[in-house]
Structure formats: C-alpha cells, structure tokens
Amino acid sequence: MMFWGPWGWGGGWGAGLGVWGIVLAVLGMLVPFVFVGLIILAIIRLTRSSSVRYHEDSALAILRERYARGEITHEDYERMKKELS
C-alpha cells in the first residue's frame, strides 16, 4: 500500500529519485556494455593494423632496404619504385 511518509511516497522504499532514478539505473546498465565495446574495438584495431603491416608489399620493402643500405642510388630507387607501382 502506497502512502506518504517522511521519506516520500512508499513509506521509505526506494531512493525517492523519481525519473532520475530510472535514468541513473539505465546509465548504470549501459556503462559495462560501453566498456566491453571499447575493449572489443581496441582489439579489432590492434589486430587490423598488425595484419596490414604484415601484408606490406614485399618488393617495395626489399627496395627500401636496399636503398637504406646504400646498394642503390636515389635515382635507381625512384625508377624501380615507379616500375613496381
């Protein structure tokens, strides 16, 4: 039976927050889902970026390494890079 008491309607049951109680309850349920979603998003981004780096064009990678070691000149590097693209 609902009645008006010193703590509001219901004789002290509940926090007496009304609509704010519902809003806070919904937000309290959404926070764990958002947290888990962010973790999943971070895992997906980390795995995608590493797989893209792994599948880098090996011919261009070898060409860059040869240029870095000084085996080929800058002109040779640019010419070979254009041929590979």
One Martini backbone bead per residue (centre of mass of N, CA, C, O) as a GRO file, in nm:
protein
   85
    1MET     BB    1   0.095   0.038   0.024
    2MET     BB    2   0.056   0.366  -0.052
    3PHE     BB    3   0.236   0.633   0.117
    4TRP     BB    4   0.294   0.916   0.306
    5GLY     BB    5   0.612   0.995   0.421
    6PRO     BB    6   0.916   1.113   0.528
    7TRP     BB    7   1.035   0.975   0.230
    8GLY     BB    8   0.774   0.961   0.082
    9TRP     BB    9   0.666   0.755  -0.129
   10GLY     BB   10   0.639   0.426   0.024
   11GLY     BB   11   0.777   0.442   0.314
   12GLY     BB   12   1.105   0.430   0.211
   13TRP     BB   13   1.101   0.303  -0.059
   14GLY     BB   14   1.357   0.393  -0.195
   15ALA     BB   15   1.510   0.702  -0.306
   16GLY     BB   16   1.323   0.926  -0.444
   17LEU     BB   17   1.409   1.002  -0.765
   18GLY     BB   18   1.241   0.900  -0.986
   19VAL     BB   19   1.349   0.965  -1.292
   20TRP     BB   20   1.650   0.960  -1.204
   21GLY     BB   21   1.652   0.663  -1.126
   22ILE     BB   22   1.611   0.555  -1.412
   23VAL     BB   23   1.849   0.692  -1.550
   24LEU     BB   24   2.070   0.570  -1.364
   25ALA     BB   25   2.003   0.275  -1.424
   26VAL     BB   26   2.057   0.280  -1.729
   27LEU     BB   27   2.348   0.383  -1.711
   28GLY     BB   28   2.449   0.146  -1.533
   29MET     BB   29   2.397  -0.066  -1.769
   30LEU     BB   30   2.573   0.072  -2.006
   31VAL     BB   31   2.867   0.088  -1.909
   32PRO     BB   32   2.960  -0.210  -1.952
   33PHE     BB   33   2.901  -0.216  -2.259
   34VAL     BB   34   3.094   0.010  -2.338
   35PHE     BB   35   3.350  -0.114  -2.224
   36VAL     BB   36   3.345  -0.372  -2.396
   37GLY     BB   37   3.336  -0.228  -2.670
   38LEU     BB   38   3.614  -0.086  -2.643
   39ILE     BB   39   3.780  -0.342  -2.622
   40ILE     BB   40   3.699  -0.464  -2.894
   41LEU     BB   41   3.795  -0.223  -3.068
   42ALA     BB   42   4.093  -0.239  -2.984
   43ILE     BB   43   4.146  -0.525  -3.088
   44ILE     BB   44   4.074  -0.475  -3.383
   45ARG     BB   45   4.280  -0.249  -3.438
   46LEU     BB   46   4.536  -0.411  -3.365
   47THR     BB   47   4.498  -0.645  -3.573
   48ARG     BB   48   4.480  -0.477  -3.834
   49SER     BB   49   4.750  -0.324  -3.825
   50SER     BB   50   4.930  -0.582  -3.823
   51SER     BB   51   4.823  -0.707  -4.091
   52VAL     BB   52   4.907  -0.477  -4.276
   53ARG     BB   53   5.209  -0.488  -4.215
   54TYR     BB   54   5.246  -0.787  -4.303
   55HIS     BB   55   5.119  -0.722  -4.613
   56GLU     BB   56   5.341  -0.588  -4.729
   57ASP     BB   57   5.510  -0.509  -4.991
   58SER     BB   58   5.797  -0.681  -5.055
   59ALA     BB   59   5.936  -0.525  -5.285
   60LEU     BB   60   5.936  -0.247  -5.144
   61ALA     BB   61   6.089  -0.337  -4.893
   62ILE     BB   62   6.348  -0.422  -5.038
   63LEU     BB   63   6.402  -0.150  -5.171
   64ARG     BB   64   6.433   0.010  -4.909
   65GLU     BB   65   6.669  -0.154  -4.797
   66ARG     BB   66   6.869  -0.101  -5.027
   67TYR     BB   67   6.868   0.207  -4.993
   68ALA     BB   68   6.956   0.211  -4.691
   69ARG     BB   69   7.235   0.050  -4.756
   70GLY     BB   70   7.343   0.170  -5.049
   71GLU     BB   71   7.300  -0.008  -5.320
   72ILE     BB   72   7.130   0.237  -5.422
   73THR     BB   73   7.016   0.498  -5.575
   74HIS     BB   74   6.783   0.739  -5.594
   75GLU     BB   75   6.713   0.697  -5.893
   76ASP     BB   76   6.673   0.392  -5.876
   77TYR     BB   77   6.454   0.395  -5.665
   78GLU     BB   78   6.243   0.562  -5.823
   79ARG     BB   79   6.226   0.382  -6.073
   80MET     BB   80   6.147   0.114  -5.927
   81LYS     BB   81   5.895   0.224  -5.787
   82LYS     BB   82   5.738   0.285  -6.047
   83GLU     BB   83   5.745  -0.008  -6.158
   84LEU     BB   84   5.583  -0.132  -5.904
   85SER     BB   85   5.316   0.064  -5.922
   0.00000   0.00000   0.00000
